Amino acid sequence: MSLDGIVTRAIVEELKDNILGGRIDKIYQQEKDVILINIYNKGKNNRLLISASSNNPRIYLTDYTKPNPPSPPMFCMLLRKHLSGGIILNIEQLYLDRVIFIDISSLDELGQPSVKRLIVEIMGKYSNIILIDKESSTVIDSIKRVTQDMSRVREILPGNKYEYLLQNKENPLNLVEEKFVKLLNEDNDSKQIYKFFYTNYMGLSPLISKEICFLSDIDIDRPLGSLNSKDKEKLFNSFKTLTNKIRDKDFSPVLIKDSHGKDYISFHALDINQFGNCNKEYSDSISKILDKYYIKKDTIDRVSQKSQSIKKSVQVKFERSVNKLSKLKEELLESQDREKYKIYADLISANLYRIEKGLDEVELENFYSENLEKIKVPLDSRYSPVENAQRYYKKYSKLKKANKLLLEQIAQTEEEINYLENVLNSIDNCTEVIELEEIKEELVKEGYLKGNIKKSNKKINSKPHHYISSEGHHIYVGKNNKQNDFLTLKYAHREDLWFHVQKMPGSHVIVRVENREVSNKTIEEAAILAAYYSKGKNSTNVAVDYTKRKNVRKPKNARAGMVIYDNYNTIFVTPSKERIINIKKVDD
C-alpha cells in the first residue's frame, strides 16, 4: 500500500505541529474499526481519524464528517473513560515503521495523574488500535482483540504486556553504502531490483521502491544479478537522496491521478515521477491528500459492498424469472399443439367399435385429412376407448384455456425480466450510496426486497448525471428508474430530445433544446451517453433511439422507468470511457 513508513513519518510530523499539547475533547467510534478523536489545540478544533480497517488502515487529520452511531461501542466507551480531557504529551513513530505512539496524560480512577499510550499499528489485515498503560506496558484493551488461536506470534488481550513485532529489516535512516552493497550481493540474484528495497528495508512500499529504480534510470524488473558496480552506485545515491529528504522533513505530499484527472492512482509524502501520462495534485498537508484519497476510496468500497448485497438479491430473482419464462414458453408450445389432442379424441370416438381395451396404440384413418391417411393414436391401456377419448378432450380443453393465460404470463414475465435487467444496470452504474438506497427503496416498494420505506421530510435525493455538449446543450442522464421517470415525465419539455439504447436496459437521456437547433454533434454525444450508461456499455455499434419527449408515454400501471415511444430515429455509436470523459460533466 502507498501508506508506508515514509508517509507515516510525514503524518507524525504534521500531527506534532497540530495536536501536540492539545486537549482531547470528544471520542467517537464511527465504524467497528474507525475511531475519531476531537482535539482542541491553539484555538482550533482538530479531528484525528484512526482506522484499523483491513482494507484501508490509516491515521490523519480529517475534515470529513459522517454520522456517529447512536450508542458508542465498548472500546469507544473505554477510550472516553481513560482519555477524555487528556493532554497529548508526545507523538512518535517507531523507527520508520508504520507504528505510531501517542502518549496522553490523564487522571486515573482514583484521580491520580497517569500516562496512557495509544498505539496505532498499520499492518494491513493485522492493523490495530491498542491502549496501554505507558509505565507498565500493560494492555488495557484494543479495537481488535487477538487471541492465541488467531495468532501464534502475539496475543493482544487486556492484562497482557504489549510487545511490538520488530521487523527483521534495516532502518533506511541508518543507510550506509557498504551495508547496502553487502545486502545487494547477498540477496537472490534472480530477485527483481525493486523488490530488494522493500524486502530489506523497513517502511518502504513497492511504490517508493520503484521510484528509487526510476530515479536511477534502472528497469525495475531487472534481476539483482545483472547489476554492475555503476548500477549499484546509482541505486545507492538515489536511495540516499530519498532518505535525506525524510531526515530533513522535506516532504511534498502528492495525489496522483490518471491522465484525465478523474481517477486516483496513488499518493505519497514524496514527489513521485515514475508515472508517465498522469496528473498530480500537490498540497502542503499530507492529511489533506489522504483525506481526499480515502474519502473517494471509502465511497467506492461502501458502494461496492452495498451494491453486492442488493445485486445478489436482484440477480436471484432475475434468474428465477428467466427460468420461469423458459418453462412458460415450453408450456405454450405444448398448448399450441392442442388441436392434435382434439383430433385424437374425435378419431377414437368415431371408432369405438373397432378399438379394444388394453391397447397402447391404434392406427386410425384421419378423416380431417384430404387424403384420409392413417395416423397412430397413443392410448393408455389402463382405460377404455371412451375414457381415452374423454381424457384427450379434457386435455384439449385445458390447453385451450391455458394458451390465453400463458400468453399473459409470458408478457408479464418478459416485462419483469426487462425491469430487473434495468435495475441491475442501474446498480452497476451507481457511484454513491444514496443512489443504491433509492434503488433499494424502489425494490422494497415493488415487493422484491423486504423492509420498510423510511419517510423523512429532510430526505436528500440523488441527482442525475449532468453534462454539457460541445455546443452548449444541457444533457441529463438518469441513474436509476426513479430518476428516469422524473427526467422523462416531469423534467423534460415536450420539444426536448429523449434518448434510449435500443432493445436493452439503459438510462433515459434528455437533451434540453431550449429553442435552439440541436446539431448532429450533440445528438451523437447524447447517444454515446445513452449507450455508455446501458447494458451495451462495452459493445460496439450500439443502436440508440431518439425522439422528441412528446412521443414518449408511460403505459398505465407500468413499472418505474418503463415507457413506450414512437416517431423515432436511430443512431449507431461505440461508447467508451475516453469518449465520455471528453464530454463536459457538471458537478452539481
N, C-alpha and C positions, 0 to 999 in steps of 0.2 A: 504494500500500500504506500501511497505518497506521503502519508503522515509518519515520517521516520524520525530518527533521533535528532536530525538537524532541525526539522520543523518543530519538534518538541522543545529544542533549545530556544528557538525564536519565540515560542509560546511562553516559556518560563520567563524570559526577559521582559516580554510585554506584560505578563501578569505582575511581575515585580514593580513595573512602572505604574500600574493602575490600581492594584488592590493590596499591595504590601502595606501593612499598618491599618488597613481598613477593618471596619466592624461588620460582622455577619448579621444581617437583618432578618431575612426570611429564607426558608429552605423548602423546596418542593421536589416531589418525585413525579415527573410528568409521565413517565412510562416505567415499565418494570425494571429497566436498566439505565434510566436517564435521570440525573439529578440537576436541579437548577438552584444556585445559591445567589441571593441578592446581597451585595456587599457595598456598604456606604464608605466612601473614601474621598477626601479632598473635595468635599461639597458635591460629589457626584455619585449616583447610583450605578453600580456595575452588576451585570448578570453573568455569572460564571456557569457555563454549561459543561457538565461532565457526563459522558456516555460510556458505558461498558458493553454496548451492543456488540454482538459478534461480527456483524457486517460493517458497522460504522463507529468503532470506538474513537473517541476524540475528547478534547478539552480546549475550550477557548471562551472568550467573552462574546456574548451574542446580543443582537438587537431584536432577534426574532421572538415573537410571543405566540404561545399556543395554550389552550385551556389546560388547567390543572385538574386532576381527579377530585371528585367531591370529598373523598376521605383519604387521608395520607396513608400509604403503606407502612409497615412496621419499620423498615430501615429508615424511611424518612423521619418518622417519629423519634427514632433513636438519635439521628443526626441533630434534630432540633433540641433534644434533651441535652446533648453534650456540647453542641457548637453554637447555638443561638446566643447572640450577644458577644461572642468571642472575637478576639483581635488576631489578625493574621500576622504572625511573627516572622515567618520565613517561608520562602518558596525555593525549592532546589530540584535539580534534575540529577538522577543517579548516573554519573559518568555521561555518556552520550546515548544512553538507552532511553526507551520510551516509558520511563517511570518517573513520576513527579511526586515529591513530598511537599505537603502543605502543613506547616505547624501552626496551631491555633491555641491561644491561651484562653481559658475559660474557668468557671468555678465548678468544682465537683459537687456531688450530692450533699456534702457537709459544708458547702460554701467556701471551701479552700481552693486557692489557685492551683490549676493543673494545666498541663500542656498535652493536647491531643494531636495526633498526626493523621491527616487524611492522605492516603496513598492512592494514586491513580496509576494503574498498570494498563498500558495499551499494548495488548498482545493478541490481536485477532479474536478468535473464539474463546481464548483464555483471559480476556480483558476483565478487569475487576476494579471496584472501588472499595477500599478497606479502611476502616477506622481503628487505630490502635492507640494505646497509652504510650506516649513517647518515652517516658522514663523506663518502663518495664518491657516495652515492645510487645505487650500482650494485646492480642486481637480482641477488640470489643465486639465488632461484627463486620460483615461485608455485604455488599449488594448481591453477591453470589457466594453462597457457602460451598466450599469444596471439601468433600469427604474423601476418605482413603479409597473408596470404591470408584470415585470419579477420577482421582489422580494418585498414582503411587509415589509421585515425586514430592508433592507438597500438599498438606491439608491446610485449609483456611477456615477455621472454626473459632467461635468465641472461646477465650481462655487459652488458646494456643499461642506460642511465641511466633511473631512474624519473622519469616525468613525470606529474603529475596533470592530468586533464582538467577544467580550471576551467570551471564553468558560466557562461554569459553572463547571469547573473541578479543581482539586488540582494540584499544581505545584510539580512534583516529586522531585525537588531540595530542597524543604522545607519539606521533608519527616520526619514525627515524628511517633514513634511507636504507641502511644496512639490514635492518629487520624486515623492511618492506621487500627488498630483493630476495632475502632469505626465504620469506614466505612464498614468493613467486616461484622460486626454484624448487621448493619442496612440495608444492601443490601438484595436483594431477595435470599432466601435460595436455590431456585432451579436453580439459575444462574450458568453457568459453570465458574470454577475458573478463567480461563484465560481472560474471558470477563470482569471480575471485574476490571482488571487493566486498560484497555484502555477506559472503560466507566466512570471511576472515576478520572483518572489522564491524564492530557494533554500531548501530544507529544509521547504517546506510541501507537505502532501499534500492531495488533494481533500477528505479528511475534515475537516482543520482549516480549509481554505478555506471549506467550507460552514458551519463553526461560526462563523466571523467574520461571515458573512451572517446567520446565525441570531441572533447576539448583537446585530446591528444592526437586527433586525426587517425585513430586506430579502429578498425572494424570490431564491433562488439562480439561478433561470432567467431573471431579468430581464436584458435586454441592457444593456451598458455605456452605450449611447447614451441610455437612459431615465433615467439618474441626474441628479438636480439637486444643487445645492451642499450642501443639507442632508443628502442621502443620502451624499454623498462624505465629509462631516464625520463622520457616524455610523460609516461603514466605517473611516475612519482611527482614530477613537477606540477602536473595538473591537480593531482590529489593534494599536494602541499598547498597550492593556491586556494583550494577549496577549504581546507582545514584552517588556514589563516583567516579566511572570511568568517568562519564560525567563531574562532577565538576573538576576533576583533568586533564581533556582533555586527558585521557588515551584511545585513540581510536585505533582500529585495523581494518581498512577498509578491508572488505572481500567480495569476489564474490563467491557465492555458485553454484556449477554446479552439474549435475546429475552424476551417478556412472561412466559414460563413459567420462565425462569431455566435452561433446558436448553442451548440452542444459543448459541454465542458469535457476536456480530455484529462486534465490533471491539475495539480497545483504544487507549489513548493515555496520554501523560505528563501531559496537562492534562485537567481535567474536561470531558466532552462532554455537551451538553444538547439537541442537535438531534433526538435520537430520542425520540419521544413515549412510547409504551407499552413500556417496557423495564425490565430490572433492571440495577443497576450494583453492581459489587464493587470496593471501594477497597483499596489497600494502601500501605504506606509504602515499598515497594520496587518499582521498575519491573521488575526481574528476575523477581520472583515473578509479576507479571502476565503477562509474556512467557512464562515457563516454563509457566504454566497454559494459556495460549492455544496455544502452539506444540506442546505435548505432545499436546493434543487434535487439532490440525490435522495434526500429523505422523502420528498414528494413522489419521486419516481418509484421508490421502493414501496411506499404506502399504497400508491395506485396499483402497482403490480400485485402486491399481496391481497388487497381488497378485490381487485378485478378477478383474480384466480378463483376465489370462493364463489363469486356471483356467476362467473363464466362457467364454472363446473356444473352448477345447478341448471343453467340455461342449456348447456350442451347436452346434458342428460335428457331434458325434455325435448330438445331438438331431435336427438337420435330416436327417441320413442316415437315422435311424430313421423319421422321418415320411415321407420319400420311399419307404423300403422298404415301409412299411405301405400306402402308396397302390398300389404295384406288386403287392403280395400280394393286395390286395382286387380288383384288376383280374383277376389270375390266378384268384382264387376265383370271380368272376362267370363267367369262361370255363369253369371246371371244373364249375360248376353247370349249364351248358348242354350237358353231355356227352351226355345222352340223345339229343340231336339227331344226334350222330355215329353212335350205335348204330343209330338208325332208318335213316340214310343207308346204312350198311353192310348192314343186313338187306334193304333195298329193292333195292340193287344185286345182292346175292347171289340174290335171288328173280327177278331179271330179266336174268340174264347173257346169255341167248339173244337179248334184244332190244337190247342195248347194243353199239355198235360202238366199237372203239378209235379214239382221236383226237378224241373229242367233249370240249367244255369243260363241257357241262351236259346233263342229261337230265331230262325230265319223267316222273315215275312215280306210279302210284296208291299212296296211302298206306293200306295195309291195317290200320294201327294206329288209323286214324280211323273213327268210326262212319259217316260219310258217304262214306268212300273218296275224298276229294277228292285231286286231283293236286298234287304238290309238286315244285319244281325242286331237283335234287340236283347240286351242283357237282362236276365231275370234273377230274382232271389229265390232259390229253391225252397226256402222255408215257407214261402207264401203261395197262395193260389193265384191263377191268372188274373182274377178280378182284383185281388189285393195288390198285385204288382201294378196293375193299371191305375188303381187308386193312389198308390204311392207316387207314381210318376206324375199324376195330375196335381197332387199336393205339392210336389217339388217344383213343378212348373209355376203354380200359383204363388208359392213362396218367393221364388226367384224374380217373378214379375214385380211383386211388391218391393222386393229388396233392391231392384235396379234403381228405382227413383231415390230411395233412401241412400244407397251407396253413392250416387252422383252428388247428392247434397253433402254427405260426409267427406267425400274426396275434395270437394270445393272448400269446405271448412278446414280440412287438414292442410291443404295446399296454402291456404291463407295463413294458417298458424305457422307453417314452416317458413313462409316468407317473412312473417313478423319476427320469429325467433332469429332468423338469419340477420335481419336488420338490427336486432338487439345485440347479437354477437359482434357485428361490425362496429356498432357504437361503442361497445366495451373496449374493443381493440384500439379505438381512436381516442379514448379518454386520456387526459393529461392531468386532471385534477380530481381529488377525492370527491368534491362536491358534485361533479358530473356523474360519478358512479352512484352517489347517494340518490340522485334524481332517477337514474335507471332502476335502482333497487326499489324506489318508491313506486315507479310505474309498474314493475313486475309484481309488487305486492297488490297494487290496485287491480291488476289483470288476473290475479289469483295464481300466479306462477311461483311466488315465494310467500312464505309465512311471515307475519309481522304486522305491526301497527304503523299507520301513516301518521307521522308527527305533525301536529298543527301548531304553527307559530306565526305570530304577527311580524316577527323580526327575521323571518326566513330569507336567506340570501340565495338567489337563483344564479346558476352559471350563465355565462354569456356565449353566444355563438362566436365562431371564428369570424374575424373581421379583416378583410383585405381591401386594398385599393388597386384597381387595374392600372396598367401603364398609361392609360388615357384618363385616369381620374375617377372612374366609376367605383362606387362602393359595392363590395361583394360580401355577402354573408353566407356562412356555411353552418348548418345545424349540427350539433354534436350528439344529439340523441333524438328520439321520437317526439319528446315534449317540445324541444326547440324546433324540430322540423314542422310540427303543426303550427307553432307560434309564427315562425318566419313566413310560411306559405299562406296561412289562413287569416292572420291578424296583422302582421307587419308589412307584408308586400302590398304594393298598389296594383291595380288591375293591369296597368301597362308595363309593369316591371317584368323582367325575364326570369323564368324559372327553369332550373337545370336538374336533371337526374340521370344517373347512369342507367342504361337500358337493360331491363330484364334481370337485374340483380340488386342485392341490398346496397344502399348507399345513402348519403346525406342529401337533404334538399339544399339547393344553392340558389340564392336570389341576387340578381344584379339590379340595383336601383337605377332606373332610367332617368328620372328627374328631367323630363322634357328635353333630353339630349339624344342624339343618334348614338347607337351602340355599334361600334366597329367590329369587324371580324377578329381583330386582335383581342378585344375584351371578351368576345364570345369564346375564343379559344382558351383564354386564361380561366374563365369561369368553368369551362368544360374540363380543363385539367384538374381544377379543384374538386369538381364533382367526381371525377374518376379516381383521384388520389384518396378521397375520403369515402371509398366504397370497397366492395369485395374485389374489384378489379384493380386495386392499388398496384399490384406487381405484374400486371398484364400489359400487353402491347395492343395498339389499335383498339382501344376501348370505345364502344359506342355510347355516346351521351345524347339524350334527347333534350331539346329545349323548346319552350313555347312561352307565350305571354301568360302571366299569372291568371288572367280571366278565363283561360282554357283549362285550369286545374280545379278539380272538385273533389270533395270528400264524400264518399257514399254513406248512406245512413247506417249507423251502428258500426262503422268501420273502426278498426283498432287505431291506436295512436300512430301517426306517421304514414298511414295508408291513404293514398289518393289515386284518382284516375285523371287522365288528361287526353286531349286530342289537338288537332291542328298543329302538330309539332314538326320540327326539323331535327336532323341527326348529324352530329359531327363526330369524327373518329380522332382520338388523341391517345398519346402514350404518356401516362403520368410518371413522375419521378420526384424524389426529394429535392434534387437540384432545381428543377423547374418550379417547384412550389416556393423554394427559398427566394427565387428571383421575383416573385410577386410580393409586393409590399404588404406586410402584415401590421395591423394596428393593435397595439396593446391597450385595450380599453380599461 
